[in-house]
Amino acid sequence: MRHRMDSRTLGRYGSHRRAMLSNMAASLFLEESITTTVTRAKELRRYAERLITRAKGGTIHDRRIVRSKMAHKEAAIKLFEDLAKRYASRPGGYTRIIKTGNRHGDGSPMAVIALVD
């Protein structure tokens, strides 16, 4: 039973999982759309939307928290200067997951996660 389990482990230990989500979030912010598995996309949505909400605050404290969660400098700059302004009036739901079918090699369900315009 998974009582009180908050997130999916994605078959990785904790530091690897946090690094993977950080890198995927940076790619999502820079490219605004990435292709990944459905399970990873669902976890990334939680991670990325929390960062966007934090960036909307715009304070020094928010910047430091975002930089501690995502080390990619250019992605953090784009997040605060571009994306935070774009979503200033939006109360949530910054990403969209579109399922695209199964992967050829192993049949994993794939999806495109993209930022909403």
Rosetta silent file (secondary structure, phi, psi, omega in degrees, C-alpha in Angstrom):
SEQUENCE: MRHRMDSRTLGRYGSHRRAMLSNMAASLFLEESITTTVTRAKELRRYAERLITRAKGGTIHDRRIVRSKMAHKEAAIKLFEDLAKRYASRPGGYTRIIKTGNRHGDGSPMAVIALVD
SCORE:     score description
SCORE:     0.000 S_00000001
   1 L     0.000  145.783 -177.044    0.000    0.000    0.000 S_00000001
   2 L  -107.378   44.585  178.617    1.156    3.509   -0.808 S_00000001
   3 L   -62.653  135.104  176.487   -0.333    5.328    2.153 S_00000001
   4 L    61.205   22.269  174.505    1.089    8.838    2.603 S_00000001
   5 L   -92.050  122.678 -170.999    3.288    8.505   -0.483 S_00000001
   6 L   -85.093  -43.607 -172.207    3.315   11.896   -2.188 S_00000001
   7 L  -131.181  169.708  177.129    4.972   11.386   -5.563 S_00000001
   8 L   -79.950  145.001 -178.030    5.941    8.736   -8.072 S_00000001
   9 L   -84.668  -20.674  177.430    9.465    7.358   -7.742 S_00000001
  10 L    58.229   23.520  176.658    9.961    6.955  -11.515 S_00000001
  11 L    69.427   24.722 -177.345   12.364    4.065  -10.852 S_00000001
  12 L  -133.854  157.392  173.786   15.078    6.370   -9.511 S_00000001
  13 L   -79.210  168.337 -166.400   16.538    7.289   -6.159 S_00000001
  14 H   -58.003  -48.345 -176.540   15.718   10.706   -4.738 S_00000001
  15 H   -68.183  -35.075  177.461   18.623   12.859   -5.890 S_00000001
  16 H   -66.794  -40.408  179.507   18.491   11.396   -9.416 S_00000001
  17 H   -64.903  -44.376  179.024   14.739   12.024   -9.576 S_00000001
  18 H   -63.842  -39.878  178.091   15.102   15.638   -8.415 S_00000001
  19 H   -65.515  -41.047  179.764   17.895   16.253  -10.942 S_00000001
  20 H   -63.970  -45.414  179.664   15.839   14.717  -13.750 S_00000001
  21 H   -65.564  -36.526  177.202   12.774   16.842  -12.927 S_00000001
  22 H   -63.515  -45.732  179.343   14.945   19.952  -12.678 S_00000001
  23 H   -65.926  -39.572  179.060   16.482   19.304  -16.094 S_00000001
  24 H   -67.393  -38.065  178.153   13.098   18.512  -17.643 S_00000001
  25 H   -64.790  -42.015  178.006   11.595   21.698  -16.195 S_00000001
  26 H   -61.546  -43.360  177.739   14.463   23.757  -17.610 S_00000001
  27 H   -63.074  -40.413  179.185   13.924   22.168  -21.040 S_00000001
  28 H   -63.614  -42.212 -178.725   10.191   22.820  -20.795 S_00000001
  29 H   -69.436  -36.145 -178.721   10.710   26.486  -19.933 S_00000001
  30 H   -76.661  -43.909 -175.215   13.260   27.023  -22.697 S_00000001
  31 H   -96.740  -16.595  178.474   11.531   25.070  -25.486 S_00000001
  32 L    67.723    3.012  176.029    7.927   25.408  -24.191 S_00000001
  33 E  -165.972  128.748  176.780    7.112   21.845  -25.312 S_00000001
  34 E  -137.922  156.619  178.203    8.832   18.478  -24.759 S_00000001
  35 E  -106.239  130.810 -179.907    8.014   14.833  -25.459 S_00000001
  36 E  -155.612 -175.810  177.651    8.302   12.305  -22.638 S_00000001
  37 E   -75.634  160.229 -177.568    6.421    9.412  -21.063 S_00000001
  38 H   -62.874  -42.349 -178.725    2.994   10.061  -19.573 S_00000001
  39 H   -63.540  -44.025  177.599    4.141    9.270  -16.023 S_00000001
  40 H   -65.091  -38.051  179.949    7.098   11.645  -16.229 S_00000001
  41 H   -63.405  -39.045 -179.944    4.877   14.322  -17.759 S_00000001
  42 H   -67.675  -38.429  176.814    2.435   14.078  -14.859 S_00000001
  43 H   -70.994  -39.449  179.632    5.223   14.450  -12.309 S_00000001
  44 H   -63.861  -36.162  179.176    6.827   17.256  -14.308 S_00000001
  45 H   -59.030  -45.415  178.236    3.527   19.133  -14.396 S_00000001
  46 H   -60.231  -45.526 -176.006    3.438   19.259  -10.576 S_00000001
  47 H   -66.706  -47.887 -175.375    7.064   20.378  -10.405 S_00000001
  48 H   -69.566  -39.567 -178.218    6.896   22.997  -13.178 S_00000001
  49 H   -68.057  -32.825  175.286    3.613   24.558  -12.097 S_00000001
  50 H   -66.414  -38.301  177.986    4.938   25.088   -8.587 S_00000001
  51 H   -66.975  -40.990  179.395    8.000   26.845  -10.034 S_00000001
  52 H   -64.372  -43.089  178.641    5.843   29.077  -12.249 S_00000001
  53 H   -62.112  -39.949  178.280    3.610   30.001   -9.320 S_00000001
  54 H   -65.684  -39.060 -178.691    6.693   30.828   -7.250 S_00000001
  55 H   -67.745  -27.195  179.216    8.103   32.937  -10.099 S_00000001
  56 H   -64.771  -24.330  176.428    4.910   34.981  -10.258 S_00000001
  57 H   -66.885  -46.033  172.797    5.794   36.371   -6.820 S_00000001
  58 L    78.617    5.994 -179.295    9.014   37.822   -8.186 S_00000001
  59 L   -81.856  170.370  176.614   10.745   38.552   -4.876 S_00000001
  60 H   -61.482  -39.338  178.444   14.384   37.795   -4.065 S_00000001
  61 H   -60.797  -43.261  178.036   13.204   34.954   -1.836 S_00000001
  62 H   -62.943  -41.633  179.085   11.240   33.454   -4.744 S_00000001
  63 H   -62.033  -41.773 -179.422   14.260   33.749   -7.025 S_00000001
  64 H   -67.635  -38.419  178.134   16.476   31.966   -4.514 S_00000001
  65 H   -65.791  -44.987  179.944   13.978   29.144   -4.039 S_00000001
  66 H   -63.393  -41.292  179.322   13.587   28.648   -7.799 S_00000001
  67 H   -66.915  -29.285  177.103   17.374   28.660   -8.304 S_00000001
  68 H   -74.263  -28.418  179.426   17.750   26.038   -5.573 S_00000001
  69 H   -86.825  -28.306 -176.515   15.178   23.813   -7.298 S_00000001
  70 L  -139.069  109.928 -171.431   16.392   24.449  -10.860 S_00000001
  71 L   -82.593   -6.184 -177.082   20.060   25.235  -11.453 S_00000001
  72 L   -75.413  113.296 -172.074   19.748   26.184  -15.138 S_00000001
  73 H   -65.306  -47.808 -177.654   20.449   29.923  -15.259 S_00000001
  74 H   -64.211  -37.403  178.969   18.912   30.757  -18.655 S_00000001
  75 H   -66.387  -39.261  178.736   15.728   28.834  -17.835 S_00000001
  76 H   -65.986  -40.055  178.437   15.364   30.696  -14.531 S_00000001
  77 H   -63.355  -45.624  179.027   15.831   34.045  -16.281 S_00000001
  78 H   -64.071  -37.318  179.726   13.197   33.177  -18.887 S_00000001
  79 H   -61.080  -45.915 -176.919   10.883   31.931  -16.145 S_00000001
  80 H   -78.855  -36.791 -174.476   10.994   35.208  -14.211 S_00000001
  81 H   -87.288  -33.358 -174.487   11.150   37.663  -17.101 S_00000001
  82 H  -107.668  -57.387 -171.877    8.867   36.058  -19.683 S_00000001
  83 H   -70.083  -37.810  179.985    6.704   33.283  -18.276 S_00000001
  84 H   -62.822  -38.181  178.219    5.798   34.951  -14.969 S_00000001
  85 H   -70.772  -37.192 -179.827    4.471   37.984  -16.857 S_00000001
  86 H   -63.448  -37.799 -175.699    2.600   35.781  -19.334 S_00000001
  87 L  -103.043   19.918 -175.862    0.787   33.921  -16.545 S_00000001
  88 L   -59.984  -38.323 -177.455    0.326   36.868  -14.156 S_00000001
  89 L   -96.289    0.230 -177.780   -3.471   36.836  -14.414 S_00000001
  90 L   -93.872  128.182 -175.137   -3.841   33.063  -14.700 S_00000001
  91 L   -80.424   -5.226  179.750   -4.649   31.295  -11.390 S_00000001
  92 L   159.736 -176.648  179.069   -3.089   27.955  -12.373 S_00000001
  93 L    70.145   54.711 -175.707   -3.046   25.295  -15.081 S_00000001
  94 L   -85.379  -14.424 -177.186    0.033   26.497  -16.909 S_00000001
  95 E  -122.092  160.267  178.501    0.780   23.212  -18.690 S_00000001
  96 E  -133.881  135.700  177.383   -1.094   20.824  -20.950 S_00000001
  97 E  -110.584  124.318  179.495   -0.418   17.094  -21.440 S_00000001
  98 E  -119.349  117.834 -179.235   -1.371   15.592  -24.799 S_00000001
  99 E   -74.677  137.478 -173.993   -1.058   11.824  -25.145 S_00000001
 100 E  -119.982    7.266 -179.666    0.571   10.754  -28.413 S_00000001
 101 E   108.516 -165.922 -175.872    0.446    6.946  -28.398 S_00000001
 102 E  -102.914  150.875  177.527    2.990    4.290  -27.486 S_00000001
 103 L   -74.073  144.338 -177.535    6.743    4.237  -27.999 S_00000001
 104 L   -62.850  -46.299 -170.848    7.988    1.755  -30.603 S_00000001
 105 L   -65.521  -49.806 -173.727   10.719    0.083  -28.570 S_00000001
 106 L  -124.680   -0.802  176.886    8.952   -0.828  -25.345 S_00000001
 107 L    79.556   14.600  178.850    5.351    0.318  -25.761 S_00000001
 108 L   -67.156  137.626  176.792    5.525    3.037  -23.093 S_00000001
 109 E   -69.129  127.694 -176.229    2.698    5.558  -23.368 S_00000001
 110 E  -106.579  157.325  179.558    4.156    8.843  -24.624 S_00000001
 111 E  -151.099  157.624  172.428    2.924   12.405  -24.245 S_00000001
 112 E  -107.166  125.599  173.874    3.780   15.960  -25.171 S_00000001
 113 E  -107.260  127.817 -174.694    3.813   18.397  -22.267 S_00000001
 114 E  -136.883  152.839  174.481    3.544   22.017  -23.342 S_00000001
 115 E   -77.324  139.131  179.679    3.069   25.406  -21.771 S_00000001
 116 L   -76.103  142.491 -178.672   -0.373   26.885  -22.340 S_00000001
 117 L   -77.239    0.000    0.000   -0.460   30.098  -24.387 S_00000001
